[in-house]
Amino acid sequence: MTSLEIKTIETFNRMWDTWKDPNVSSIQESIATWAKNCKGFGSGLTEIWRNRNDFKNYCEVALQQNPDGFIVETKWIETDHLDEQVVALWGEIVITIELPIKNIVIDPIRVTGVYQKIGEEMKLVQWHASEPDASSAEELWPGTGEPKFYEEVSVLFTDFKDFAHIVSTIPPKKLVNELNEIFAEFDKITRHHNLDKLKTIGDAYMAVGGLDEQKDHAISAVKTAKEMLKYLDLRNNENSIKWEMRVGIHSGPVVGGVIGSQNLSFDLWGDTVNLASRIESSGLVNEINISSYTHGLISKVYPCEYRGKIEIKDKRKIDMYFVK
């Protein structure tokens, strides 16, 4: 490899540095052109997502959610010294967008470029990006592909007792600080036990285990719930505001995906999610309430107390257990 080819690769790699900082004017200008006249760098990537008019909105929202911009990594790269001042470059790159819930990976993108030596620098004079491999099972970005079916996961819901009363008795700023501290600790606990936090809705917290095909997702969900309750117990011993919490877990199939092009978030759908929520609301404070299906997945590890058939919101009666 000639020194000029080495310099070309260094120049190619440096062009992604601006993607690390969305405040750099070049990335803002590129995004602005994607949905307009497709000038500049955006013209190459527009070819990948042609006929996808929401891509500009998607990029803007992604950058808002991830102030560190995109991560671009080179899979492979080759060069050819065409003449004394011109080098051709071929390669594959992977774009990763780290969002709060789930990373989005666009892989692979095949690129070609022609670089010319101007002064002491190699300048990009021609650029092309081709579509990702059509055989790839991954969608290009949220909402453009079919949602994924997960055969079995464990969905965990938590909810605080008398939350409306607590809201009425403490200042809003204090309430937000309390929830922020608690949920921040819950985030650490879920990560530690290989669960994914999905969202918070008011005082409710939702997490799921098994999206990565983890076999012991139900056991991990129970471990998570136990550690959450232990944390609250310790916290209550040291604070004037006492938080009492219900926990519900149900396991089964779900559909997951990210929809829309704005306010992106990964979510789950299906009866498993609905039942997990109903099981949580049918529980008691400081108890882990689980379905019979989840009981079958954890009974060899955790002893449980059978509660009987409990009627839930839609009038169904569900076998439930408390984890001991």
VOGU-3710 file (C-alpha; in Angstrom, 3 decimals, decimal comma):
1> mtsleiktie> 0,000/0,000/0,000  1,415/3,374/-1,022  1,740/6,350/1,290  -0,960/8,120/-0,736  -3,375/5,206/-0,194  -2,643/5,248/3,548  -3,347/8,971/3,597  -6,606/8,377/1,712  -7,800/5,865/4,318  -6,892/8,299/7,103
11> tfnrmwdtwk> -8,918/11,000/5,340  -11,839/8,625/4,862  -11,879/7,741/8,563  -11,657/11,400/9,610  -14,791/12,316/7,677  -16,837/10,459/10,326  -15,452/12,574/13,156  -18,036/15,285/12,520  -20,774/12,704/13,144  -19,623/12,491/16,755
21> dpnvssiqes> -20,693/16,056/17,444  -24,116/17,146/16,177  -23,203/20,766/16,916  -20,646/20,738/14,120  -22,135/22,734/11,266  -21,314/20,162/8,596  -23,619/17,512/10,048  -26,458/19,976/10,480  -26,017/21,112/6,896  -25,977/17,518/5,679
31> iatwaknckg> -29,185/16,670/7,507  -30,841/19,802/6,154  -30,061/18,781/2,559  -31,286/15,211/2,778  -34,946/16,118/2,420  -34,362/19,012/0,008  -31,928/18,965/-2,880  -29,718/16,054/-1,753  -26,521/18,042/-2,151  -23,203/17,250/-0,553
41> fgsglteiwr> -22,561/14,257/1,641  -26,269/13,574/2,051  -26,652/12,646/-1,603  -24,761/9,401/-1,080  -26,785/8,218/1,870  -30,035/9,345/0,285  -29,570/6,590/-2,259  -29,754/4,023/0,508  -33,063/5,280/1,828  -34,566/6,570/-1,411
51> nrndfknyce> -38,326/6,964/-1,313  -38,141/7,150/2,498  -39,182/10,769/3,011  -39,166/10,581/6,800  -35,427/9,897/7,020  -34,588/13,536/7,715  -37,008/13,611/10,655  -35,629/10,310/11,868  -32,053/11,624/11,868  -33,014/14,797/13,663
61> valqqnpdgf> -34,881/12,902/16,380  -32,076/10,393/16,738  -29,584/13,185/17,264  -31,841/14,794/19,845  -32,002/11,546/21,781  -28,303/10,886/21,390  -26,300/14,120/21,660  -23,141/12,174/20,850  -24,288/11,665/17,271  -23,672/8,507/15,242
71> ivetkwietd> -20,935/5,922/15,561  -19,443/4,869/12,228  -17,115/1,878/12,051  -15,267/0,457/9,066  -15,812/-3,258/8,380  -13,320/-3,502/5,542  -11,598/-1,143/3,156  -9,517/-1,415/-0,009  -7,752/1,200/-2,135  -6,209/1,457/-5,588
81> hldeqvvalw> -3,674/4,099/-6,599  -5,090/5,197/-9,981  -2,440/7,759/-10,891  0,059/10,058/-9,202  -2,647/12,096/-7,448  -5,852/10,006/-7,478  -6,840/7,065/-5,251  -10,011/4,971/-5,445  -11,462/3,575/-2,231  -13,985/0,793/-1,572
91> geivitielp> -15,317/-0,340/1,751  -18,155/-1,321/4,041  -19,226/0,701/7,055  -21,589/0,138/9,966  -23,622/3,034/11,387  -24,739/2,674/15,011  -27,211/5,082/16,611  -27,243/4,668/20,376  -30,751/5,474/21,615  -31,900/5,324/25,229
101> iknividpir> -33,710/2,007/24,858  -32,096/0,157/22,013  -29,198/0,688/19,658  -30,055/0,829/15,968  -27,435/-0,698/13,695  -27,470/-0,081/9,955  -25,191/-2,694/8,413  -23,703/-2,954/5,908  -23,392/0,170/3,806  -21,085/-0,232/0,824
111> vtgvyqkige> -19,197/2,893/-0,110  -16,929/3,981/-2,938  -14,971/7,187/-3,196  -12,415/8,902/-5,356  -9,822/11,024/-3,589  -7,460/13,479/-5,229  -4,284/14,951/-3,776  -4,702/18,721/-3,637  -1,788/20,458/-2,003  -0,832/18,308/0,962
121> emklvqwhas> -4,347/16,959/1,544  -6,436/14,195/0,007  -9,810/15,638/-1,011  -12,966/13,617/-1,672  -14,072/14,417/-5,241  -16,629/11,653/-5,854  -18,743/9,615/-3,457  -21,292/6,819/-3,720  -23,081/4,644/-1,169  -25,013/1,530/-2,156
131> epdassaeel> -27,936/-0,154/-0,470  -27,415/-2,556/2,406  -27,608/-6,254/1,644  -31,216/-7,040/0,784  -30,907/-10,368/2,610  -30,288/-8,611/5,922  -32,923/-9,484/8,500  -32,582/-6,123/10,196  -34,727/-3,146/9,288  -32,976/-0,038/8,036
141> wpgtgepkfy> -34,423/2,100/10,800  -37,371/1,868/13,210  -40,741/1,495/11,604  -39,513/0,555/8,120  -39,518/-3,188/8,672  -41,805/-5,731/10,228  -41,856/-5,764/14,045  -40,001/-8,716/15,524  -41,762/-11,634/17,225  -40,230/-12,798/20,496
151> eevsvlftdf> -41,350/-16,322/21,358  -40,902/-15,962/25,111  -39,938/-13,067/27,374  -40,736/-11,985/30,927  -42,406/-8,602/31,371  -42,046/-6,823/34,725  -44,240/-3,963/35,937  -43,949/-1,983/39,170  -46,294/0,579/40,680  -46,304/2,576/43,921
161> kdfahivsti> -49,082/2,396/46,501  -50,979/5,628/47,193  -49,018/7,552/44,590  -51,801/10,138/44,195  -51,650/10,836/47,927  -47,865/11,251/47,861  -48,177/13,654/44,926  -50,575/15,817/46,915  -48,344/16,015/49,980  -44,905/16,959/48,638
171> ppkklvneln> -43,672/19,742/46,301  -43,380/18,806/42,602  -39,604/19,276/42,578  -39,215/16,946/45,542  -41,448/14,374/43,853  -39,434/14,445/40,645  -36,178/14,124/42,573  -37,545/11,154/44,515  -38,706/9,338/41,369  -35,495/10,158/39,549
181> eifaefdkit> -33,357/8,656/42,323  -35,519/5,550/42,587  -35,791/4,903/38,859  -32,082/5,564/38,346  -31,379/2,787/40,840  -33,958/0,561/39,150  -32,118/1,145/35,862  -28,883/-0,122/37,437  -30,642/-3,168/38,852  -32,300/-4,111/35,556
191> rhhnldklkt> -29,012/-3,779/33,679  -27,219/-5,878/36,300  -29,700/-8,721/35,787  -29,692/-8,452/31,990  -33,164/-6,945/31,673  -34,074/-4,072/29,366  -35,925/-1,085/30,764  -38,679/-0,131/28,354  -40,257/2,945/29,890  -41,741/4,710/32,868
201> igdaymavgg> -45,340/5,918/32,854  -45,886/8,230/35,786  -44,919/6,121/38,784  -45,000/2,832/36,832  -41,790/1,146/35,668  -41,669/-1,445/32,882  -38,807/-3,796/32,017  -38,412/-7,005/30,045  -36,071/-9,967/30,052  -35,417/-12,315/27,163
211> ldeqkdhais> -35,137/-9,979/24,202  -31,640/-11,379/23,706  -32,995/-14,977/23,860  -31,751/-15,333/27,432  -33,061/-18,688/28,707  -33,431/-17,740/32,387  -35,281/-14,465/31,731  -38,028/-15,261/34,277  -35,499/-15,978/37,029  -33,647/-12,774/36,142
221> avktakemlk> -36,912/-10,833/36,325  -37,587/-12,186/39,825  -34,032/-11,344/40,902  -34,593/-7,829/39,593  -37,877/-7,470/41,483  -36,361/-8,750/44,725  -33,455/-6,324/44,495  -35,816/-3,428/43,729  -37,887/-4,189/46,842  -34,733/-4,559/48,939
231> yldlrnnens> -33,505/-1,174/47,740  -36,822/0,493/48,628  -36,790/-1,115/52,072  -33,314/0,255/52,785  -34,294/3,631/51,395  -37,440/3,788/53,530  -35,364/3,201/56,656  -33,394/6,360/55,945  -36,021/8,702/54,444  -39,207/10,334/55,672
241> ikwemrvgih> -41,132/9,486/52,473  -42,029/5,800/52,503  -42,452/4,126/49,121  -44,405/0,866/49,010  -44,507/-0,949/45,701  -46,354/-3,720/43,905  -44,529/-5,898/41,371  -46,064/-8,101/38,686  -44,364/-10,489/36,261  -45,810/-12,521/33,412
251> sgpvvggvig> -44,008/-14,492/30,711  -44,993/-15,308/27,169  -44,767/-14,207/23,527  -44,653/-10,550/22,483  -44,108/-8,427/19,409  -41,498/-5,682/19,684  -40,437/-2,798/17,509  -39,894/0,906/17,138  -42,575/2,837/15,304  -42,788/6,294/13,806
261> sqnlsfdlwg> -40,073/8,718/12,812  -40,300/11,053/15,800  -39,946/10,495/19,555  -38,526/7,056/18,796  -38,900/4,366/21,438  -38,815/0,581/21,456  -42,043/-0,960/22,726  -43,768/-4,320/23,161  -47,277/-5,387/22,245  -49,446/-8,397/22,923
271> dtvnlasrie> -51,542/-10,128/25,555  -48,412/-10,954/27,550  -47,842/-7,248/28,179  -51,474/-6,666/29,109  -51,499/-9,618/31,504  -48,264/-8,500/33,161  -49,861/-5,127/33,860  -53,028/-6,746/35,234  -51,008/-9,101/37,424  -49,080/-6,155/38,868
281> ssglvneini> -52,265/-4,251/39,712  -53,746/-7,407/41,284  -50,812/-7,815/43,662  -50,046/-6,538/47,136  -47,389/-4,085/48,278  -43,939/-5,492/48,913  -44,887/-8,700/47,110  -43,865/-10,136/43,751  -47,038/-11,339/42,053  -46,547/-13,740/39,134
291> ssythglisk> -48,639/-15,743/36,693  -48,844/-19,534/36,622  -46,769/-19,554/33,434  -43,951/-17,586/35,076  -44,303/-19,827/38,140  -43,516/-22,826/35,950  -40,291/-21,126/34,819  -38,999/-20,245/38,306  -40,495/-22,837/40,677  -37,286/-24,904/40,843
301> vypceyrgki> -35,390/-21,842/42,052  -37,899/-19,834/44,098  -40,604/-21,161/46,428  -43,996/-19,582/45,802  -47,353/-19,270/47,520  -50,413/-20,074/45,424  -53,044/-17,324/45,695  -55,806/-19,007/43,725  -57,650/-17,662/40,697  -57,728/-13,865/40,871
311> eikdkrkidm> -60,140/-11,863/38,735  -58,466/-9,182/36,653  -59,806/-6,076/34,927  -61,304/-7,836/31,908  -63,164/-10,288/34,199  -60,812/-13,169/33,462  -59,632/-15,249/36,397  -55,906/-15,928/36,431  -53,894/-18,306/38,624  -51,423/-16,186/40,587
321> yfvk> -48,527/-16,790/42,967  -46,476/-14,755/45,391  -42,732/-15,349/45,184  -41,208/-16,062/48,588
//
